[in-house]
Amino acid sequence: MALPILHAHPLSSCCQKVLIAARVLGVALDERMLNLGDPEDRDRLNRLSPAGKMPVLVDQGRAVAETSIIIEYLQQHLAGEGARLIPADPDAALAVRFWDRFSDFYLMTPMQALTAELLKPEGGRNGDAAEAARSTLLNSYAAMNPQLQDRTWLAGEGFSMADCAAAPALFYAVAYVAVPGKDAHLLAYIERLMAHAAVAAVVDAARPWFKYFPGRAGLSARFYTPDDA
Ligand SMILES: N[C@@H](CCC(=O)N[C@@H](CS)C(=O)NCC(=O)O)C(=O)O
């Protein structure tokens, strides 16, 4: 049977969220590159995604958009035996979905807003929007820190969809707004994330593209140096 297709770009944090999930769930994907600067690729995305956002999964002709829904789909229909990112226990699943939403709304979204600001010509930037995004990131770091005091992963002891969302969002967010030293549990969690095999593999695959990330100057030298440009 044909592999499910993921229309995506390796630099995109949202695509990385799904790519990490697919690795953990043991789902092989046929990755199709989307270059949104190319009108044909943009048309392809708009045909597949109601919001025109990547990534989009297409499995046996069925298009599935929105990262969290794609991950639920991968788990329900394609995951290897026993592989899970959303626990079977309903209360544990609620915690995973909560921290997944938290990561998307309060890490991924302000991080993307900072990227969008930097992509604007200098004269057209909105300093207030950038300041609000920075402040949201600092509040999110402070909110995550106690959650991570006695948990290995964001929603509990098992690596979950919440960690798939948090990993790429934090990877790029800290390039813009460093985690303050007081949020030591979050800092330790970020190290655990970066050492996780699926996260490390997806970050590694994105390395050739980091030179296009507008916040690249803030990336750790482990991941990017100007010599990579
Ligand atoms: N809520 C969406 C967000 C998707 C999203 O923002 N995708 C970005 C890439 S990270 C995108 O398609 N950006 C291109 C654009 O907005 O034109 C999800 O989780 O799938």
PDBQT file of the ligand as one rigid body, heavy atoms in Angstrom, charges set to zero:
ROOT
HETATM    1  N1  LIG A 301      -2.918  25.445  13.752  1.00  0.00    +0.000 N 
HETATM    2  C1  LIG A 301      -2.176  24.993  12.604  1.00  0.00    +0.000 C 
HETATM    3  C2  LIG A 301      -1.030  25.935  12.335  1.00  0.00    +0.000 C 
HETATM    4  C3  LIG A 301      -0.342  25.628  11.035  1.00  0.00    +0.000 C 
HETATM    5  C4  LIG A 301       0.622  26.719  10.617  1.00  0.00    +0.000 C 
HETATM    6  O1  LIG A 301       0.635  27.818  11.176  1.00  0.00    +0.000 OA
HETATM    7  N2  LIG A 301       1.450  26.387   9.628  1.00  0.00    +0.000 N 
HETATM    8  C5  LIG A 301       2.420  27.338   9.135  1.00  0.00    +0.000 C 
HETATM    9  C6  LIG A 301       3.804  26.703   9.134  1.00  0.00    +0.000 C 
HETATM   10  S1  LIG A 301       4.394  26.405  10.797  1.00  0.00    +0.000 SA
HETATM   11  C7  LIG A 301       2.076  27.723   7.721  1.00  0.00    +0.000 C 
HETATM   12  O2  LIG A 301       1.476  26.980   6.985  1.00  0.00    +0.000 OA
HETATM   13  N3  LIG A 301       2.473  28.940   7.348  1.00  0.00    +0.000 N 
HETATM   14  C8  LIG A 301       2.323  29.427   6.018  1.00  0.00    +0.000 C 
HETATM   15  C9  LIG A 301       1.335  30.509   5.895  1.00  0.00    +0.000 C 
HETATM   16  O3  LIG A 301       0.682  30.878   6.893  1.00  0.00    +0.000 OA
HETATM   17  O4  LIG A 301       1.217  31.035   4.782  1.00  0.00    +0.000 OA
HETATM   18  C10 LIG A 301      -1.709  23.552  12.818  1.00  0.00    +0.000 C 
HETATM   19  O5  LIG A 301      -1.449  23.176  13.965  1.00  0.00    +0.000 OA
HETATM   20  O6  LIG A 301      -1.627  22.798  11.837  1.00  0.00    +0.000 OA
ENDROOT
TORSDOF 0
